[in-house]
C-alpha cells in the first residue's frame, strides 16, 4: 500500500511561513537541513504507525487538532499510546525544522499551524478535524 510522505507536503507548505513581518516569504523554503539519525528515526516511526493511525481516525477514536497534532477523542488505551508517540515525533520534527532554519522560537506555532492545515487538506472522508475556530468537524 502506498504511504503518503507527510514531510514532502509539509515542507512544500512551509515556503509560506512568515518571518515576523506582514509579508509571507516565498523565496525561501524551510526544511530539514540535516537528516540526523534522530530525525530519520522520527520519520520512520511515523511511517510505521501510519496505517494504525488511519484506522483509529476512520473509527473516530482520534482526530487531527488545529495545532498540528493528533488528539484522542474516545478513551482507548492503545490509541492513547499511539497518539502520544505520534505527537512526540511530530513535535521533534517541527522543532528540528525551526532550529535548523534558524527561526525564532515563536515560529514553532506557525510550523504547527501549517502542518495542521496540511492534515485538514489531505484528510480522508469521515476523519474528524478541528478547524482553526476550534470546532471539531467530520470531513
C-alpha positions as CSV (number, residue, x, y, z in Angstrom):
1,X,0.0,0.0,0.0
2,X,1.3,3.4,-0.9
3,X,2.0,5.7,2.0
4,X,1.8,9.4,1.9
5,X,5.0,11.2,2.8
6,X,3.8,13.9,5.1
7,X,7.2,15.6,5.2
8,X,7.2,16.4,1.5
9,X,3.7,18.1,1.7
10,X,4.7,19.8,4.9
11,X,8.0,21.2,3.5
12,X,6.2,22.5,0.4
13,X,3.7,24.4,2.5
14,X,6.4,25.8,4.8
15,X,7.5,28.0,1.9
16,X,4.7,30.3,3.1
17,X,6.0,30.9,6.6
18,X,6.0,34.4,7.9
19,X,9.3,35.9,9.1
20,X,7.7,38.3,11.6
21,X,6.7,40.8,9.0
22,X,3.3,41.1,7.4
23,X,4.7,39.7,4.1
24,X,5.0,36.0,3.5
25,X,8.3,34.7,2.4
26,X,8.0,32.9,-1.0
27,X,11.7,32.9,-1.9
28,X,12.8,30.7,1.0
29,X,12.0,27.1,1.8
30,X,12.2,25.7,5.3
31,X,13.0,22.1,5.6
32,X,15.2,19.6,7.4
33,X,18.7,20.7,6.5
34,X,20.4,17.7,8.1
35,X,18.9,14.3,8.2
36,X,20.2,13.3,11.6
37,X,19.7,9.7,13.0
38,X,17.1,11.2,15.3
39,X,15.1,12.8,12.5
40,X,15.3,9.6,10.5
41,X,14.0,7.6,13.5
42,X,11.1,10.0,14.0
43,X,10.1,9.8,10.3
44,X,10.4,6.0,10.2
45,X,8.3,5.7,13.4
46,X,5.6,7.9,11.8
47,X,5.6,5.7,8.7
48,X,5.4,2.6,10.8
49,X,2.3,3.8,12.6
50,X,0.5,5.4,9.6
51,X,-1.9,2.5,9.0
52,X,-2.8,2.2,12.6
53,X,-3.4,6.0,12.9
54,X,-5.5,5.9,9.8
55,X,-7.7,3.1,11.2
56,X,-8.3,4.9,14.5
57,X,-9.2,8.1,12.5
58,X,-11.6,6.0,10.4
59,X,-13.2,4.8,13.7
60,X,-13.5,8.3,15.1
61,X,-11.2,7.5,18.0
62,X,-8.6,10.1,17.2
63,X,-8.7,13.3,15.1
64,X,-6.3,16.0,13.9
65,X,-6.4,19.1,16.1
66,X,-5.8,22.6,14.9
67,X,-2.3,22.7,16.5
68,X,-0.7,20.1,14.2
69,X,-1.1,17.1,16.5
70,X,-3.4,14.1,16.7
71,X,-5.9,14.1,19.6
72,X,-7.6,11.3,21.5
73,X,-11.4,11.7,21.1
74,X,-12.6,8.4,22.6
75,X,-11.0,6.7,25.5
76,X,-8.8,3.9,24.2
77,X,-5.5,2.8,25.8
78,X,-3.9,1.6,22.5
79,X,-4.9,4.7,20.7
80,X,-3.7,6.9,23.6
81,X,-0.2,5.3,23.4
82,X,-0.2,5.8,19.6
83,X,-1.3,9.5,20.0
84,X,1.5,10.1,22.5
85,X,4.2,8.5,20.3
86,X,2.9,10.3,17.1
87,X,2.8,13.7,18.8
88,X,6.3,13.3,20.3
89,X,7.7,12.6,16.8
90,X,5.8,15.5,15.2
91,X,6.9,17.9,17.9
92,X,10.5,16.8,17.4
93,X,10.3,17.2,13.6
94,X,8.7,20.7,14.0
95,X,11.3,21.8,16.5
96,X,14.1,20.5,14.3
97,X,12.7,22.5,11.3
98,X,12.6,25.6,13.5
99,X,16.2,25.1,14.8
100,X,17.8,24.0,11.5
101,X,16.3,27.0,9.7
102,X,17.4,29.5,12.4
103,X,13.8,30.6,13.0
104,X,12.7,32.2,16.2
105,X,11.2,30.1,19.0
106,X,7.8,31.6,18.3
107,X,7.9,30.2,14.8
108,X,7.1,26.8,16.2
109,X,3.4,27.7,16.5
110,X,3.4,28.8,12.8
111,X,5.0,25.4,11.8
112,X,2.4,23.6,13.9
113,X,-0.4,25.6,12.2
114,X,0.9,25.0,8.7
115,X,1.1,21.2,9.4
116,X,-2.4,21.3,10.9
117,X,-3.7,22.8,7.6
118,X,-1.8,20.1,5.6
119,X,-3.6,17.5,7.7
120,X,-7.0,19.1,7.2
121,X,-6.5,19.3,3.4
122,X,-5.4,15.7,3.0
123,X,-7.9,14.1,5.5
124,X,-10.0,11.2,4.3
125,X,-13.8,11.5,4.2
126,X,-15.1,10.7,7.7
127,X,-12.0,11.9,9.5
128,X,-12.5,14.3,12.5
129,X,-10.6,17.5,12.3
130,X,-10.5,20.6,14.4
131,X,-10.9,23.8,12.4
132,X,-9.0,27.0,13.1
133,X,-12.0,28.1,15.0
134,X,-11.7,25.2,17.5
135,X,-14.8,23.4,16.3
136,X,-14.5,19.7,15.5
137,X,-15.9,18.6,12.1
138,X,-16.1,15.5,10.1
139,X,-14.8,15.7,6.6
